[in-house]
Amino acid sequence: MDKRSMDYLKKYTNDLQILSINDLPDPAAVLPASWLEVLSTSETERAAKILELWQPFNHELENVLVCLKENLISIDLVYHTSGYSLIYGVKSGDHIRYYEGKTPLSKNIPDRIRKYWNNLPEGLTAFYEQLHNGWFYFASESMGLSPVENWSFLGDDQWNIVEELGNLDFSLNDMLTVYGNGMGDYVSLDALKPHGESILWWHNKAPHRSIDFWTAVDTWTHLGLIN
């Protein structure tokens, strides 16, 4: 990563460090074995290597994978306040967008969420356990799956739109927000239902009910990558 890119990232996280696995006293203690394989290759080979780890999620994140295969140009190991992550450099027009994927070894699932872990959509727990504890646009920490520590329930917040919607046939206290677009809208899951009924929750209009979870995640993330 060049100095210009480093300076850009440090606007958002002052304590950011770019590392190699040789900087770590015991890499296997803090990074997944799959990451070590990626980081042991040359910088020019890392993009192809990391995409091999995404292949199990090709069905769920088809458009994202196509975009990454065409535009991923760099992978760097970083450390900052919240721990170790991989930073993805994705070419978008004449500039580069940076995405962060936190290590799955770092995730600390809150107790109030852990009890619903088995109700999550197929593939979601695998993503968090095998690949990343969230994967999102670095500058805004949005437009991607959130770190599990940042998940919440819609009922945790006050929503002006609720008065306009009238009586809802679901409880905001059961709707788990796992993905935010940075503008107050979320892909949410009904935590009480096996495999989670999904909705798009808008801060200023009626929710979109019974959506396909992965289609929503794939579409929103892809839009963030190309716009």
Secondary structure, DSSP 4 states (H G I P E B T S, - for coil): --HHHHHHHHTT-TT-EEE-GGG-SSHHHHS-HHHHHHHTS-HHHHHHHHHHHHGGGTTTTHHHHHHHHHHEEEEEEEEETTEEEEEEEEEETTEEEEEEEE-GGG----HHHHTTGGGSPTTHHHIIIII-S-EEETTTTEEEEPPGGG-EEGGGS--THHHHH-S-SS-GGGEEEEEE-SSS-EEEEETTSTT--EEEEPSSS--EEEE-HHHHHHHHHHHHHH-
